[in-house]
Amino acid sequence: MAKLKLLYLAQKGEDKTVIWLAWALAEEEECPAITSEADFPDDIESFRRYKDRLRPRGGKAVLWFVLLIACDGNPDNLTSTMTSTMNWWYKDNHSACYLYDVQDLDDAVEVGTLAVSGVHCDHFRLARVLDLIFRSHNGGARLKFGVAVKMSKGYPKNEGNFNFPKDRLVVVSADCMDAQPIRTILYWEFNCHPDPLQRPGQCNFRLVPAPDMVSLGSNAHSNRERMQQKHSLVPIYTTAIKDLDLLY
């Protein structure tokens, strides 16, 4: 418990908006959020409702669990990744912390990836921007989707450039019932505006649809490969990428 409390205080020092929530949101009223040191539980039994469950890591004497943490800043900086500003704390305390996708849809499918995005992207802000756009295209009704930065197949490895891990980029998923309209909207918003300032969040990204989201017999599959290769040529954080591959 002492180490967990130190972790919370370290994250709080990095981002003052950090709070730890009850794992089961239905218990939120019975189990208030941890917003300060005074709120932190004194024993493991009291802390039980703030985690999912303990899991042993195969072949090693290591336990890991999932926490539900909220903040207004960049969540990557609360992790132990190479680019995190808290990386030093995890090294000093022989521990690790990574973002973990929690799927809340039974029939979620991948819609596509956003080429020329990456760990530098504030995907939480992008999700808020996309939600407003989806509602405007759908008569005000919400479309079920999620945005996360994670590993994606088909993209090149880092090749030693740890500041820009090119195989970690923004992935958009959706409920299977909403996937096709979301794919169409993303294509229109990201691939049909030549000026990056007109794209969602003024992000100079391009949609690369998932293989299941493109038409058979079209040239979309070859265009997907060319866009992935173009992504691999991006040297580092940039907002001035020209002559991106053909639309599809």
SVG drawing of the C-alpha trace seen along z (x, -y; Angstrom):
<svg xmlns="http://www.w3.org/2000/svg" viewBox="-31 -26 50 45">
<polyline fill="none" stroke="black" stroke-width="0.4" points="0.0,0.0 2.9,-2.3 4.3,-1.9 0.8,-2.5 0.4,-5.7 3.8,-6.9 2.7,-6.2 -0.4,-8.3 1.6,-11.2 4.1,-11.1 1.3,-11.2 -0.3,-14.0 3.0,-15.9 3.2,-15.4 -0.4,-16.5 -2.5,-18.1 -5.8,-17.1 -5.1,-13.3 -7.8,-11.4 -8.2,-7.6 -11.7,-6.3 -13.6,-3.3 -13.1,-0.4 -16.8,0.3 -18.4,-3.1 -21.7,-1.9 -20.1,-2.0 -18.9,-5.6 -21.4,-7.0 -20.4,-4.4 -16.7,-4.6 -15.6,-8.2 -12.7,-9.1 -9.2,-9.6 -8.6,-13.2 -5.9,-13.9 -3.5,-12.1 -6.1,-12.3 -8.5,-10.2 -6.1,-7.3 -7.2,-4.0 -5.2,-2.8 -5.3,0.9 -5.6,3.3 -9.2,4.2 -10.3,0.6 -8.3,0.2 -9.9,3.3 -12.6,1.4 -10.1,-0.8 -8.6,2.0 -9.9,4.8 -7.9,7.8 -4.4,9.0 -2.8,11.0 0.5,12.8 2.8,12.2 3.7,15.4 7.1,16.8 8.0,13.9 7.3,13.0 5.4,9.9 1.8,8.9 -0.1,6.3 -3.6,4.9 -5.6,2.2 -6.5,-1.2 -9.1,-3.7 -7.3,-7.1 -8.5,-10.4 -6.6,-13.6 -6.8,-16.7 -3.2,-16.4 -1.4,-13.9 -1.9,-10.4 1.3,-9.2 3.2,-11.3 1.8,-9.2 3.2,-6.0 6.7,-4.4 7.1,-4.7 10.4,-6.1 8.7,-9.5 7.0,-9.9 8.2,-12.6 7.6,-10.1 9.8,-7.5 12.5,-8.1 10.1,-7.3 9.3,-3.9 13.0,-3.1 13.8,-4.2 10.9,-2.0 11.5,1.0 7.9,0.9 6.1,0.1 2.8,-1.5 1.2,-1.5 -2.1,-2.7 -4.6,0.1 -7.6,0.3 -10.9,1.2 -13.4,2.2 -17.0,1.3 -18.6,2.6 -19.5,6.2 -19.2,5.9 -16.3,3.4 -14.4,3.5 -11.4,1.5 -12.4,-1.2 -8.8,-2.3 -5.6,-4.0 -4.6,-7.6 -1.3,-7.8 1.2,-10.4 -0.2,-10.3 1.6,-8.8 2.4,-9.1 2.6,-12.9 -1.2,-13.0 -3.6,-14.0 -6.1,-11.3 -8.5,-12.3 -8.9,-15.8 -9.2,-14.2 -12.0,-11.9 -13.9,-14.9 -13.5,-16.7 -14.6,-13.6 -17.6,-13.1 -18.9,-16.6 -18.3,-15.9 -20.0,-12.5 -23.0,-14.0 -23.3,-16.8 -23.3,-14.2 -25.8,-11.9 -28.6,-14.3 -27.2,-15.0 -27.3,-11.3 -24.1,-9.8 -22.1,-7.1 -20.3,-4.6 -16.5,-4.8 -13.2,-4.9 -9.8,-6.4 -6.5,-5.0 -2.8,-5.2 -1.5,-1.6 0.6,0.8 -0.8,1.5 0.2,4.2 1.5,3.3 3.5,0.3 7.3,0.3 9.2,0.8 11.1,-2.1 14.5,-1.4 16.1,-2.9 14.1,-6.2 12.5,-5.9 11.3,-9.5 8.9,-8.6 7.7,-4.9 6.2,-4.7 4.3,-1.4 2.3,-3.2 -0.4,-5.4 -4.0,-6.5 -6.5,-3.6 -10.2,-4.3 -12.6,-1.6 -16.4,-1.5 -19.5,0.5 -20.0,2.8 -23.4,1.1 -21.7,-2.4 -18.4,-1.4 -19.4,-2.1 -20.8,-5.6 -17.8,-6.4 -15.4,-5.2 -17.2,-7.4 -17.1,-10.5 -13.4,-10.0 -12.6,-9.6 -14.4,-12.8 -12.9,-14.8 -9.3,-13.6 -8.8,-12.6 -10.9,-15.1 -9.5,-18.4 -6.2,-19.4 -5.6,-22.0 -4.7,-20.3 -6.2,-23.3 -9.6,-22.1 -9.2,-18.6 -10.5,-17.5 -8.4,-19.2 -6.2,-20.7 -4.4,-17.4 -2.4,-16.6 -3.5,-12.9 -4.9,-10.6 -7.3,-7.7 -6.0,-4.3 -9.1,-2.0 -8.8,1.4 -8.7,4.2 -12.2,5.2 -13.5,1.7 -12.3,1.4 -14.1,2.7 -12.9,5.9 -11.6,5.3 -10.7,1.7 -7.2,0.2 -7.7,-0.6 -5.5,2.2 -2.5,1.0 -3.3,-2.6 -3.2,-1.3 0.3,0.1 1.5,-3.2 0.1,-5.2 1.8,-3.0 5.1,-3.4 4.6,-7.2 4.0,-7.1 7.3,-5.3 9.2,-8.2 8.0,-10.8 11.2,-11.8 9.7,-13.1 6.9,-15.4 5.8,-17.4 2.8,-19.4 4.1,-20.1 3.8,-16.8 3.0,-17.3 2.1,-15.1 0.4,-12.4 -0.8,-9.3 -3.9,-9.2 -7.3,-9.2 -9.3,-5.9"/>
</svg>
